[in-house]
């Protein structure tokens, strides 16, 4: 049985349809899901970069390792400084990679300027 019993049809022009398709694709939602989000007061965000989930797994693994080191230090009263420093350095590198992946400019795919004008 369907969870939604009411069907709504909306007529849009070509430009509106193009924008809807592009926005839905960018967010990773279907057009219907995108519209439902808007109706419910949410503007869907664009999907994260491709490497986002791999980077998050790496951060979780590093955090888990740091937590284990902290628990061991608490239980024994001794901190393995070398292991802790190694994990902290790995965390720092992972954060830098994430910042680069999220904030670095992407190469231009569409040439700028008038394509009909040749350079001198």
Secondary structure as a PSIPRED ss2 file (coil, helix, strand):
# PSIPRED VFORMAT (PSIPRED V4.0)

   1 X C   1.000  0.000  0.000
   2 X C   1.000  0.000  0.000
   3 X C   1.000  0.000  0.000
   4 X C   1.000  0.000  0.000
   5 X C   1.000  0.000  0.000
   6 X C   1.000  0.000  0.000
   7 X C   1.000  0.000  0.000
   8 X C   1.000  0.000  0.000
   9 X C   1.000  0.000  0.000
  10 X C   1.000  0.000  0.000
  11 X C   1.000  0.000  0.000
  12 X C   1.000  0.000  0.000
  13 X C   1.000  0.000  0.000
  14 X H   0.000  1.000  0.000
  15 X H   0.000  1.000  0.000
  16 X H   0.000  1.000  0.000
  17 X H   0.000  1.000  0.000
  18 X H   0.000  1.000  0.000
  19 X H   0.000  1.000  0.000
  20 X H   0.000  1.000  0.000
  21 X H   0.000  1.000  0.000
  22 X H   0.000  1.000  0.000
  23 X H   0.000  1.000  0.000
  24 X H   0.000  1.000  0.000
  25 X H   0.000  1.000  0.000
  26 X H   0.000  1.000  0.000
  27 X H   0.000  1.000  0.000
  28 X C   1.000  0.000  0.000
  29 X C   1.000  0.000  0.000
  30 X C   1.000  0.000  0.000
  31 X H   0.000  1.000  0.000
  32 X H   0.000  1.000  0.000
  33 X H   0.000  1.000  0.000
  34 X H   0.000  1.000  0.000
  35 X H   0.000  1.000  0.000
  36 X H   0.000  1.000  0.000
  37 X H   0.000  1.000  0.000
  38 X H   0.000  1.000  0.000
  39 X H   0.000  1.000  0.000
  40 X C   1.000  0.000  0.000
  41 X C   1.000  0.000  0.000
  42 X C   1.000  0.000  0.000
  43 X C   1.000  0.000  0.000
  44 X C   1.000  0.000  0.000
  45 X C   1.000  0.000  0.000
  46 X C   1.000  0.000  0.000
  47 X C   1.000  0.000  0.000
  48 X C   1.000  0.000  0.000
  49 X C   1.000  0.000  0.000
  50 X C   1.000  0.000  0.000
  51 X C   1.000  0.000  0.000
  52 X H   0.000  1.000  0.000
  53 X H   0.000  1.000  0.000
  54 X H   0.000  1.000  0.000
  55 X H   0.000  1.000  0.000
  56 X H   0.000  1.000  0.000
  57 X H   0.000  1.000  0.000
  58 X H   0.000  1.000  0.000
  59 X H   0.000  1.000  0.000
  60 X H   0.000  1.000  0.000
  61 X H   0.000  1.000  0.000
  62 X H   0.000  1.000  0.000
  63 X H   0.000  1.000  0.000
  64 X H   0.000  1.000  0.000
  65 X H   0.000  1.000  0.000
  66 X H   0.000  1.000  0.000
  67 X H   0.000  1.000  0.000
  68 X H   0.000  1.000  0.000
  69 X H   0.000  1.000  0.000
  70 X H   0.000  1.000  0.000
  71 X H   0.000  1.000  0.000
  72 X H   0.000  1.000  0.000
  73 X H   0.000  1.000  0.000
  74 X H   0.000  1.000  0.000
  75 X H   0.000  1.000  0.000
  76 X H   0.000  1.000  0.000
  77 X C   1.000  0.000  0.000
  78 X C   1.000  0.000  0.000
  79 X C   1.000  0.000  0.000
  80 X C   1.000  0.000  0.000
  81 X H   0.000  1.000  0.000
  82 X H   0.000  1.000  0.000
  83 X H   0.000  1.000  0.000
  84 X H   0.000  1.000  0.000
  85 X H   0.000  1.000  0.000
  86 X H   0.000  1.000  0.000
  87 X H   0.000  1.000  0.000
  88 X H   0.000  1.000  0.000
  89 X H   0.000  1.000  0.000
  90 X H   0.000  1.000  0.000
  91 X H   0.000  1.000  0.000
  92 X H   0.000  1.000  0.000
  93 X H   0.000  1.000  0.000
  94 X H   0.000  1.000  0.000
  95 X H   0.000  1.000  0.000
  96 X H   0.000  1.000  0.000
  97 X H   0.000  1.000  0.000
  98 X H   0.000  1.000  0.000
  99 X H   0.000  1.000  0.000
 100 X H   0.000  1.000  0.000
 101 X H   0.000  1.000  0.000
 102 X H   0.000  1.000  0.000
 103 X H   0.000  1.000  0.000
 104 X C   1.000  0.000  0.000
 105 X C   1.000  0.000  0.000
 106 X C   1.000  0.000  0.000
 107 X C   1.000  0.000  0.000
 108 X C   1.000  0.000  0.000
 109 X C   1.000  0.000  0.000
 110 X C   1.000  0.000  0.000
 111 X C   1.000  0.000  0.000
 112 X C   1.000  0.000  0.000
 113 X C   1.000  0.000  0.000
 114 X C   1.000  0.000  0.000
 115 X C   1.000  0.000  0.000
 116 X C   1.000  0.000  0.000
 117 X C   1.000  0.000  0.000
 118 X C   1.000  0.000  0.000
 119 X C   1.000  0.000  0.000
 120 X C   1.000  0.000  0.000
